[in-house]
Amino acid sequence: MSLDTSNLRRVAGASAAVVTALQVGTAVVGVRAGRRDYADGVWGPGLAAVALTGAVAGNGDPARRWALAAATTGWAARLGKVMADRLRGTDEEDARYSEFLEGDSVPAVVAKVFGTQAVAQLLVSVPLQVAAASRLPRGPRAWLFPAGVTLMVVGAVVEATADRQKAAFMAQKSAAKERGEETPDVLDTGLWGWSRHPNYFGDSLVWDGAWLAAAASAPAAWTFPAPLAMSYFLVYATGAKRTERRMQDRPAYRDYQQRVSFFVPLPPKR
C-alpha cells in the first residue's frame, strides 16, 4: 500500500499541534487587543505550517512533500502580507467580527473564531497530510503530481493578479476622490471583467491543485471533500456570497452582476 498509516498519524498529530499553538497564540493576542479579526492574518500561515510539517515529518515521496510545501508557503506568504497590511491599516476591528461576536464571552469567541479556523485548516490540508505519508506510484498516474503543482501556481498567480488589480483600482479611486473627480463605482476591467470574484476563484484553484497532486497516490484521491470544503468557504461561508449581499444595493453592482460571471471566469456579456 502506498500510504504509511503510522506515519500519517505522526504527520496529522504534529499538524494538529502546530495549528493549535498558532491559533492559541493568535487568540491570546487578538482578544487582549480587541481585534478578533487577527484570525484572518493566520489563515494562510497556518496552512503553510501544515505543509512544512508534513514535509519534515512525512516519509512519503520527498519531491512531492517539498514541492507542495514550497507552493503552499509561497501562496501563504503573499496572502499573509496582504492580510497583515490590511490589519495594520486600521485600528478598528472588521465589522464582520464585531457583528458576528456581539455579546459573546471570551470562551465563545475562542471557540467560534479560532477553534473553528483550526478545524478548517486541518480539514482543508488533509490532502497535504496524506501526500506527505504516501509513496508516489510509477506509471501515468504519477503525472497528477506535476499537474497539480502547476495548477496551484496558476491559481496563486490568478489570485495575486486579481488582488493587485483591485488594489490599483482602489488607489486610483481614492486619488480621484481627493481631486474631486468621478470614478467608476465598480471594477470591471482585467480579471474582474471576466469574474466578479477572481481572487477567490484563484484561491480555489490552489487547493484543487493540492488535491490533484496528492491524488497521484490512490488513497489521497479520497480526500476530495477537502477542496470542496475550501470552495464552500470561499463562495458561501466567508467570501463571495457575503460580498454580493453587501454590494447588491448599489445600482452599478447590480448591472455588473448582469454582465459578469459570478465565480468561474467567462467572457462578459455586452
LINHU-V27313 format. One record per backbone hydrogen bond with DSSP energy under -1.0 kcal/mol. CO is the residue of the C=O (numbers start at 1). NH is the residue of the N-H. Records with the same first field share a line. If there is no record, write none. Layout:
# LINHU-V27313
CO: NH, NH
This chain:
# LINHU-V27313
2: 135
4: 8
5: 9
6: 10
7: 11
8: 12
9: 13
10: 14
11: 15
12: 16
13: 17
14: 18
15: 19
16: 20
17: 21
18: 22
19: 23
20: 24
21: 25
22: 26
23: 27
24: 28
25: 29
26: 30
27: 31
28: 32
29: 33
30: 35
35: 38
36: 39
37: 40
38: 41
39: 42
42: 46
43: 47
44: 48
45: 49
46: 50
47: 51
48: 52
49: 53
50: 54
51: 55
52: 56
53: 57
54: 58
61: 65
62: 66
63: 67
64: 68
65: 69
66: 70
67: 71
68: 72
69: 73
70: 74
71: 75
72: 76
73: 77
74: 78
75: 79
76: 80
77: 81
78: 82
79: 83
80: 84
81: 85
82: 86
83: 87
84: 88
85: 89
94: 97, 98
95: 99
96: 100
97: 101
101: 104
105: 109
106: 110
107: 111
108: 112
109: 113
110: 115
111: 116
113: 117
114: 118
115: 119
116: 120
117: 121
118: 122
119: 123
120: 124
121: 125
123: 126
125: 129
126: 130
127: 131
128: 132
131: 134
132: 60
133: 4
134: 61
139: 142
140: 143
141: 144
142: 145
143: 147
144: 148
145: 149
146: 150
147: 151
148: 152
149: 153
150: 154
151: 155
152: 156
153: 157
154: 158
155: 159
156: 160
157: 161
158: 162
159: 163
160: 164
161: 165
162: 166
163: 167
164: 168
165: 169
166: 170
167: 171
168: 172
169: 173
170: 174
171: 175
172: 176
173: 177
174: 178
175: 179
176: 181
177: 180
189: 192
190: 193
191: 194, 195
194: 266
197: 201
198: 202
199: 203
200: 204
201: 205
202: 206
203: 207
204: 208
205: 209
206: 210
207: 211
208: 212
209: 213
210: 214
211: 215
214: 217
217: 220
218: 221
219: 222
220: 223
223: 226
224: 228
225: 229
226: 230
227: 231
228: 232
229: 233
230: 234
231: 235
232: 236, 237
233: 238
234: 240
235: 241
239: 243
240: 244
241: 245
242: 246
243: 247
244: 248
247: 250
250: 254
251: 255
252: 256
253: 257
254: 258
255: 259
256: 260
259: 269
261: 196
